[in-house]
Every structure is written in structure tokens, then in C-alpha cells.
Amino acid sequence: MTENRFFLKDAKEHLGKTVEVKGWVYNKRSSGAIIFLQVRDGTGFIQATVVKNEVGSEVFQKASEATLESSIIVEGILREEPRSPEGFEITVKKITLVDVVKDEYPIGKKDHGPDFLLSNRHLWIRSKRQWAILRIRSRIFQAVEDFYQKEKFTRFDTPIITPNACEGTTTLFELDYFGQKAYLSQSGQLYLEAAIASLGRVYDFEPVFRAEKSKTKRHLTEFWMTNCEMAFCDLEENIKVQEELIMYLIKELLEFCQQELKIIERDLAPLKNIKAPFPRLSYDQCLKKLHELGSDIKEGEDLGNDDETILMNHYKQPLFVTHYPSEVKAFYMKKDPKNPGRVLCADLMAPEGYGEIIGGSQREDNFEVLKKAMEKNKLSLKDYGWYLDLRKYGSVTHSGFGLGIERFIAWVCKLEHVRETIPFPRTIYRMSP
């Protein structure tokens, strides 16, 4: 139905032709006998020039009546114009006013505080910067799917409502499921582990929920993750797949999102300089480096947000921190046979101060060892019986990881807060609009 409809993203292919743009007025200025309408159609932006002596009084009057955010249809000749913001311009011949906005648009050119903008998020997403970020998000989503399909993974959709937690219930949203206690999922990992004996390499891509009462710029209560699990895969291969995924996403971003990156004024040099393989530090080496950089982190503690920021303001490449103490990691991670106090895991930290974007590990594949770990963590063997079953019927070495999409987008867009990376952010303070 839309094959003959013109979209601004295809402007270069229609130079010199008469086109019809259906969109909204996002800016407007006048120099007496000429009105310049800045119009967006969802795929791009363009300047529509209305010259009074060329269009007549009726069309010029309609251009005069078009207010900010009015919906409009303009028809005219598309031509190159180096002086316009997009490099193209429409010389208008005809205007149709679809809906003229009568009230003053709430979001003006003046500075607005974050609370005002978030309360008006339904309108804020129309801004050019937010448009660019959301377009980048869409491209990243597509690239994640493309990567996994290219690498012979099968998508496996895991449940959002679960009877038990992946890593304990302290940070889960509890709900009443027809009289039974249930939770909103914080990860599909355990279910993906069930899938590997059927499909080999699997991934999911869905929203997850964590009830952490965190106020940091890196936390949302509802966010998107992509998890993957791989049979016959150890920690080394797991790390290699993570490197390949990150490099693929950056390549796609730089190839297909040039306009959007320019709009948000992202310096591309740091992204272009990312090279695999990424450097690595063991947990012990990381603590030593953090102490050199001024952190007061103590032996046996997990890295906090401040530690990650300090560390990743120092490194220019993504950094793997490996072999954490078992006490600060999940029960399902396999212990390092060379050092049982450490586990075979790796967290990937993003540079420019952004910190952790991926968490991954080799999973415990031995029935008795996993059972003891669950008992130590006071996990119900009844609730997790199906998970233990996986180690009884053809258990193999396997590994996986989870990439936080909003944290990744915050890094590649160099955003101050993760709340700009998702259409309608949910935090401990906000669940509307």
C-alpha cells in the first residue's frame, strides 16, 4: 500500500521531482514574503520553502496558519540546498493543513528540566535528538537479531512470568498468579540453558524487570536484555562471541546511523577506535588497578558503579573483568578448577566511564556440584528441580551472557542517563506516562 509513497529518508533518489511529504511542522520562521517550514515525516527532516509570489495568497495563508506540531501535507519540487540543515529543500506548490495546533506547544526552545521532559515524554520523543536516539535503538535491535541469526543461533522466547528467580528474589517484582506467588523475570537465562540440548545455540530478546531501589544513571526497573546460551562452549569461546557481537553492533551503527549520530553530536573517534580482542583483567588485577586509580574497594567486594566509572575512564577499549570471587556471583557459575574461590566469569565494561554492559560466565554442568551450590544459597530444590534435571540428561560444558541494551545504547550515544535510551522509562520514581 505504501510502495509509491514518498519518505524523506529516500530524498536523494527523488531530486528534481515533485514529491508529497506527510508530516508535522517542528520549526518555522519567516522573512516576510518567504516562510520556511521545517517538516518531519518520521523517517527524516526537510525544509519546505513557501514563496508568496510563486504560490499565491491561499497557499501562503495556509503556511502562515501552520503552527508548531501541526500535521501537514506539502507538495513541491525536491532540490538540493546546501544552506538548509539537511542539504535538501522542497519548493512548495501546495499545502494541506490536516490538524492545526491551537494551543502553545508545551516543549519550547527554552531549557526544560528532566522532570518536566519526562512528565511530557509522550511529546518529548518528537524532538530531533530523541528521534535520533530512538532510531539508533531500533537499528541496534535489528543488528542484534541479524548477528545471532548469522551466527547460527535460534531465537528462543523465555517466559516473563516465572515461579522462581534467576539470582534470588530480593530484587524481583512479586505478583499474585491466581493465588500462587510468582515474579516478573529478571533474566531468561535458566530457560535458555534448557533450550541448548534441543537447539544448540539460543538467544532471547525481551524486557526484564528488577526491583532495585537504585537512583543511579545506569538503572531502570524495566529494561531490555538479550541473553544467549551455547552448548559445548567454555569461558574463552564465550568471551570471543561477546567481542564479535559488540564489534558487529558498532559496525552497523557507524554504517547505518550517520545522520542520527550527527544529530546527537556523538564524537565518532572513540567508537571507530574500538578493536578486538578487548583487554582483560582478572578480579585481582582489577582491584590492584582500582587502588592505583584511587578507589577504596576492598578484597572480596563486587565492583560498584563508582569503581566501574573510575576504571573505564582509564581504559579506552571495552574491558573484560574475569574470575570474580564466588561469593559475589550467582550460584550457577562454574568455579575455576585452578582457584575454587573464583568463578569462570567475565563482565564486559564499556569505556568513556560507562561500566558494565555484559555479564557472562561458564555455567556449572555437574549435578552434584550445582545441587550443593543451590543448598548453600538456600534455594528450593523443588522449585529448581527442572533446572537440576538439565545436569542429569546429557549435561555438557556450556556458557552464556546477557547484554543490557539500554546501557549499550547509553554508551554508544554517550548519553548522560540511561532513561533517554528507552521510549518510556520506568524508574523507582516514575511509571508514567
N, C-alpha and C positions, 0 to 999 in steps of 0.2 A: 504493500500500500504506500510505502514511503520512498520507493525506488527513484522517483522523479523529483522528490522534494529536495530543495537546496539547504545545505547546512554549512555554517561558517567554517567548520574545520576543513571543508573542501574548497575554500575560496580560491586557492592558486589554480585550480582546474577550470575556473569559470571567468577568468579575466576577459573583459571586453563584452561580456554577455549581460543580458537583462536577468536579474535574479530577484527572488522574493524571500525576504527574511521575516520569519515569525518569531517574535521575542519580546523583550522588555527594555525599557529605557532606564539605564543605570547612571547616566550623567547627561547633562545638557548645558550648552552655552550658546550665546547669540551675539552677533556683531551687527545688529541692525537688520540688514537685508539678507543675512545668511544665518541659518540655525544649524548647529551641529548637534546631532543626536548620537550618543554612544549607546549602542544596542548590543544585547547579548541574546543568544538563542539556546544556551545550554552546552553547545559544542565550542563556542568561541565568542569573540567580541569584534565589533566593527564600528567605524564612524560613518554615520549616514548624514550627508550634507544636503540641506534643503535651501536652494537659492530662489528667492522670491520672484525675480524676473523670469526664471525658467519654468516655474511650476504653476504660477498663478495664485490668486488670493485664497482659493479654497484649500488647496493642499498646504500652503504656508500657514493658514489659520489652524489647521489640524496639528501641524508641527508645533505651533505656539501653545496649543492646548495640552500637548503631551507632557505630563508631569513625571517626576521620578517614580520608577517602578510601574508606570502604566504599561499595559500589554498592548502591542502594536504590530502591524504588518506593514513593512516598507517594501516598495518595488522600485528598482532603478538599475543603472549600469554599474557593474563592479569594475573598478580600475585600481591600479597601483597608486599609492600616495605615500611617499617616504615620510612626509611630515605627520601623518596620523600615527597613533600609538601602535597599531597592528600592521602598518605598512600597506593597508588596503583601505578603500573607501567606496561607499555607494553614493552615486549622484542620484538623488531621489527624484522619481517621477510621480509616484502615487503613495498615499498613506491611508491606512485604515486603522482607526482607533478602536481597539477591542474593548478595553476597560480602562477608563481614565481614573487615576487615583486622585481623590478629592482631598484627603487628609494629608498632612505633612508626614513624610516617611520617617519613622522613629530613629532610624540609624543614619545620621548625617556624616559630614566630613570632619566634625569635631571629634576629639578623643573621647571614647567611652570606656568606662571601667569594665573589667572582666565579668563582674556580676551582672551588669546591665546587658552586656553582649550575650552572656549565657542564658539570661532570662528571655532574651529575644533571639535565641538560637535559630528558631524557625525562619527568621528574617536575615540573621547574620550570615547564614550559609549562602546567601545571594551575592555576598561581596566577592570581589575578584580574587582576593587572597584565599578565602575559604573555598571558593570554586576550584582554585588550583590545587589545594591540599586534598580535597575530596576526589579530584580527578587522578592525582597521584595514588591515592589509596586504591581506587578502582583498578589502576594499572598493576599495582603490586598484587592485588588479589588474583588477577588474571595470570600474572607471571608465576605465582606460587603454584597454581594449578598446572600451568604449562611445564614447569620444571619437573614436578612429580610424575606427570604423565610421560614426559620424555625419558625419565629415568626408570620406567617400568614399575612404578608404584600404582596401586589400586586404591581409589578413594573408598573409605570405609566410614560411614557416618555413625558416630558413637552417641549414646543417649545423653540428654541434658538432665533428665531426672534420674537420680541414682539412689540406691538404698544405703550406700556406704561411700566413704571418702577415698580419694586417691592418696592423700598425705595427712590424714587426720581431719577431724571435724571442727576444729577451733576457728577456722576462717571460712566456714561454709554457710550459705543461707539455708536454713531448715524450713521445711514445709510439711503440711499435713496432706498425705497422699491417701485419701479415702480411709482415714483412721490409722494409717501407718506413718512412721517417721521417715522422711526422705529429704534429699538435698538437691540443690542445683549444682551441677557439675563444675568442678574447678579444673578438670582435665579429662580427656578421653583416653588417656594412656593405657590404663589397665585393660580396657576393652580392645584397644589396638593390639595389645600383646596376645589376646585370644585369637585375633584375626591372622596372625603371621603363619600359623600352622595350616591355614587354608589358602592364603593369598601371597605369602612370602614377604612382600614389601607393601606396607599400607600407610595411609595418612588420613587424617581428618582435618576439617577446616570449619570451625564453628565458634559461636560465642561461649564464653565460660564466665564463671561468677566467683568472686572471692570477697568475703565479708571482712576484710582487713580494715580496721579503722585508721587508715593511713591518710595523711594530709600532704604527702609528697607530690612533686610534679610528675612522678612516674607511675602513679597508681590510679586505676579506675576500678569500680566494683563490677562492671560489666565490660568485657573486652573480648577481642578475637584472638584465637591461637590456632596455629597449625601444628599438630603433633604427627610424628611418624615413628614407625617401628620396623625393624629389619631383622629377619631371621638370618642365622649364620653370619652375624656381624658383631665384631668386637669394638672396643672403645676407639681404636685407631681408625677403623673404617667409618665409624660414626662421625668422628671429627672431620674426616675428609668430605663426607656428604654435606655437612654443615657449611664447610668452606665453599663447596660448589654451589650450594643454594644461595648463599649471600652474594657471591660473585655474579651469579646469574641475575639476581634481582637488581643489583646495581647496574649491570649492563643494560637491562631492559629499561630501567629508569632513565639512564643517560641517553638512550636511543629514542625513546618514545615520549618523554615528558620534558623536552627542552623548553617549550613555551611556559609550562606550569612552573618549572624551576626558576625561570627568569622572573616570573611574576612575584614569587616569594623571595626573590633576591638571594637565592642559595649560592654560595661560593662553591663551584663545582670541583675545584682543585683537590680538596681533601678526598672526595669520592673517586675522582679519576686516579688518585694515587694509591687506592686500595689494591693490594696484591696478595694472592695466596701463594704458598701456605702462610697462615697467620702465626705470629709468635705465640709461645706458650710459657706459662709459669706454673709450677706446682704450687699448691697452697702454701707450703713452707717458704718457697722462694717469693711468693706474693707478699707474705707477711713481712719478710725482710725488706722488700722494696717499699711497702707501705710505711714502714717505720722510717726508712730513709727520706720518704716524702712528707713526713710529719704526722702520720696517723698514729693514734694510741690504741689501735686494735690489739687484743690480747690473743695469745695462743689458744686455739680451740673455738674461738668465736667465728661466726659467719660474717661475711663481708656485709657491711651496712651500705646505705645509699651514699653516705659521705665518703666512705672508703672507696667505693666504685668510682665516684666522681674524681677524687684525688688521683686514683690510679690511671683513669682514662683521660685525664687532662695531660698526662705524661706521655702516653702511648699514642702514636699517630695511626696505627693499624688496629683492626679488631684483635682482641687478645683472649686466648683460652686460659682460664684458671682451672687447673686439674687437681684431682686427688685430694678432695676435701676430707676433713675428719668425719667419720661415720656418724658421730653424734649430731651433726648439724644437717645431715642429709636424710632422704627418705629411706624407709625400711627396705624397699625393693632394689636398692642399688648394690651391686656386687662388690664385695670387699677386695682390695688389692692383695693378691696372694703374696706379694713381696713385703707388704706392710698392712696387716689386718686392721690397723687403726684408721686406715684411709680407704676411700671407695673409688672405684673406676668411673669417675665422672668428669665432666667438663662444662663450665659455664662460659659462654661467649660474651665478652664485654665489647661495647661499641666505643670508638674513640670520640674525641671532642667532648669528653665528660659525660657521656650518656649511659655508661654502665651496662648491666646485663640485659641482653635481648634474647638469648637462648639458654635453656638449661637442658642438659642431656646426660646420659650415663649408659653403661653396660648394666643389664638387669641380672639379678640373681636367678640362675637357672636350676639350682639344686633344691629339691623338695624339702629336705630336712633343714638345710641352712635357712631357707626362706621361712619355714614354719617357726623356727626358733626366733628369727627376727621379728615375726609378727607377734609371737608371745611376749617378747621383750617390750614391744611397743603397745601391749595390751589391746591388740586388735582381735576382733571376734573371728574365730576360726569358722564359725557357722556362716557369718556374713561373707567372708572371703574364701569360702570353700571352693568356689568355682575358679578363683584365681590360683589357688594351690593346685587344683586339678591340672592346670596347664603344665606343671612340672612333673606330672605322673605319666602323661601320654605323649611321648616324643619330644621331650624338652631339648632345646638347642641353645647355643650361645646366641644372644640377641641383644640389641641395643636400640636406643631411640632418643628423640629430643623434641622439645617444643619451642617454637618461635613466637614471641609476642608481637603481633602485627603492629599494634599502636606504638610500642616502644621502637620498633624498627622504623616506622614512618617518622616518628619524632626525630630520630637521629638523621635520616637521610634528608629530611626537610629542615633540619636544625631549628626545631620549634622549642620554645621556652617551656611549654607544658603539654603533656600528653592529651589533655582534653580537646585540643584543636585537631586531633588526628581522627576523630570518630564523629559521625553526623550528630548524634545527640548524646553527649557524655553523661555517664552515671557515676557520681562520687558519693562520699558519705554525706555531703551537704545537698546533693541535688539529684532529683529523679524526674524533673520536668523542665522544659516542655518535652 
